[in-house]
Amino acid sequence: MKPHLEAVSWGTEAFDRLSGGVPAQLMSVLETPDHHSGNVVLGQFIYEGLRQGESCALISFESPLSFLENFRNWDIDFTDYLESEKFYFLNYQPNIAYEAGLTHDYESILNEIRGMCGGKMPQRVVIHQVDTLVNLNNPLLINVSAQKLAAAALSYGHERPTILGQFVRFDDKMHRDLAVAFQKTAHGYFSLTQPDPLLPNKYNFQAKKIPWFNFVKQATVVQLTEGEGFRGEGSQQHQVA
């Protein structure tokens, strides 16, 4: 497939085949059914960038130590990249988003990332629990926050990073509104769902919105293998034309 815009790899072959990749230098959002699957996708996305020689940053509202430890158990070690200053963490306490006004001023977050990286924006920025940065008080504010975040992502010209935000989607009105807001404002929108609780390692991956045509639109089964990541499942794994 030849997308209209440049794409970068997920670090997961099945996701790349189904979607054509993550839109480069734009903001995309991934909804997941749980934290673990989200961490796996984000970790592999970051690791792929680092392997390609890119600089990467993770914005997180949880301890970065638990993130690092999870992947060390998979023989994926980010330590060398942290020591060589190719990988950066920006860790906020959960309540700081409202106290510091981060749900209104997203450029300050990206400027902080750029400052940490020696004044140059990293090529990949991952936002863990991106819903923490959105004003969730009512549907209008959710939409406005999502719009402002997407606008901030576009404000760095040729230095724009590829941004991938992730959040756990629960089945309540607030998260349905949040999903709609992100689908409207993000350039790429993707989902992982878990249709059968009796099959905990099987997920459906779907590309719901990408700024190019000719991608697989239907949900497709992928298998999560601990220590390896997500893989396509047999005949369910489709090739993008």
Secondary structure, 3 states (H helix, E strand, C coil): CCCCCCEECCCCHHHHHHHCCEECCCEEEEEECCHHHHHHHHHHHHHHHHHCCCCEEEEECCCHHHHHHHHHCCCCCCHHHHHCCCEEEEECCCCHHHHCCCCCCHHHHHHHHHHHCCCCCCCEEEEECHHHHCCCCCHHHHHHHHHHHHHHHCCCHHHCCEEEEEEECCCCHHHHHHHHHHHHHCCEEEEEECCCCCCCCEEEEEEEECCCCCCCCCCEEEEEECCCEEEECHHHCCCCC
